[in-house]
């Protein structure tokens, strides 16, 4: 009984997350105070505290740092009023984040962009356009810092398709690639 009371009080002080029209895959970890709306979340992702994800398709094995804002930061200035309460309620374009993407804390990704597989987005980065696969982007607005791997390494990783596997199989595949280099 005491454990149940502790759990109840713990949950009151630490709300888990809010979801609205979301489809979740398996093995995801979502921290407290996260809002996810009109999105599809793949498998084995991590979503940090205070993140907002709206109208987004999230692949597998992605890591999203605390305070990230994805797809939900658009304010149409073309309407007669800037108030959403008086606006047209236009549908936002869908943001697509492919597999194994790392999004740093407090980054903002504009609605309707595509982040390629294996990309890394640095903390506090403002992403206004598509991010190529396996690139590292930083800054405000985002600029490509460099590529994570050379083309030969990218081809080797792409061939494995480890992001479609469960964590145990994926780790074995990645260890195998690592031991051959």
N, C-alpha and C positions, 0 to 999 in steps of 0.2 A: 504494500500500500504506500509506504514511504517513497519507494522508487517511482511509482506512478505519479505521485504528487510532485516530485522533483522534475520529472519529465514534462508535466503539464506547465509548471512555472517556468521552466527553461524555454519552452516553446512560446509562451506569452512574451517573454523578454526578447526572443530572437525569432521573429517571423521567418519562415523558410523562404518561400518565393511565391509570386503571383503569376498565374498563367491564364491566358485566354485564347482559345482556338489554337492550341499547340499540339503537335504530334511528336512524341518523344520516342527515340530508339532505346536501346538497353545500355546499362552501365554508365549513365551520365551522373556527374556530380555537380549539383547546383548549390551554391552557397546562399547565405541569407540575403534578404532584401533585393532580390532579382525580379525584374518584370519582363516577361516574355509574352508576346502577342502575335497572332496570325503567322506562326512560324512552324518550320519542320526542323527538329533537332535530331541529327544522326546518332551514332553509337559512340560510347566511351569518350565523351567530351567533358571538359571542365569549364564552368562558368563562375567567375569570381563575384564577390560581394558587390551589391549596388549597380549591377550592369542592367542595361535596357536593350532588349532585342525585339525588333518589330519588323514584320513582313520579310523574314529572312529564311533561307534554306541553309542549314549548317551541316557540313559533311561529318565525317568520322574523325576521331582523335584530335579534335581542335581544343586549344586552350585559350580562354578569354580572361584577361586580367580584370581586376576589380575596377568598377566604375566605367567600363566600356559602354559606348552608345552606338548601337548598330542599327541602321535603317530607320531610326525614329526621330531624326533631328531636322526634318524638312518643314519649313514654314513658307507656304506659297504666298508670295507678295503680290501676285497678280489679282487676287480677289479684291473686291471693293472694300472689305474690312479685313484687318489682320487677325481678328478673333476667330479661333476655331469654332466657337459656338455659332457664329454667323456665316461661316464658310460653306463651301460647296460639298465638303466631305469627299473630295477626290481620292481615288484609290492610289496608294503609294506604289511605286515600282518595287519589285522584289529584289532584295540583296542576296547574292549567292556567295557563300564561303565554302570553298572546296575542302577536301580532306587535309588533315595534318597541318592546320594553320595555327600560328601563334599570334594572338592579338594582345599587345601590351596594355597595361593599366591606363585607364582614362583616355583611351583612344576613341575617336569618333569616325565612323564610316558612313558616308552618305548613302541614302537609299538608292537602290538600282545599280550598284556597282557589283563587280565580280572580283573575288580574291582567289587567285590561282593556288593550286595544291602546293603545300610545302612552304608557303610564303610566311615571312615574319614581319609583323608590323610593330615598330617600337612604341614604347610608352608615350603617351601624350601626342600621338600622331593624328593629324587630320587628313583622312583619305577621301579625296573628291573624285577620283577616277579609278578604273580597273588596275589591279595589282597583278603583274605577271607571276606565273608559277615559280617557286623556289627563289624568289627575290626577297631582299631585306629593304623595307622602306621606313623612313623616319621623317619627322619634321612637320611643319604646318605652313603650307600644304605639303603632303607627303612627296618625297623624292626618293628614287632608288639609290640606295647606298652601295649595294653590290649584290651579286648572285651568291646563294648559299653554297652551291656546288658547281663543278664544271659539267659540260654536256655529257661526258662519258659517265660520270657519277649519277647524274639525273636519269639517264637511260637505264642504268642498273637498278636504281630504286623504283622507277616506274614499272619495270618488268616484273618486279615482285608482287605488286598490288597488295602489299601488306595491310593497307587501310581497310581492306575487305575482310580481314581475318579477326578472330578474337584476340584479346591481349596476349595470351600465352603464345599463340602461333606467330603473331606479329613480332613479339620480342625475339623469338628464335630466328626469324627471318632477318631482322636487323642485326642481331649478333653475328649471324653468318656473313652478312655483307661486310660488317666491320672487321671480322677476322681475316677476310680475303684482301683487304687494302694494306 
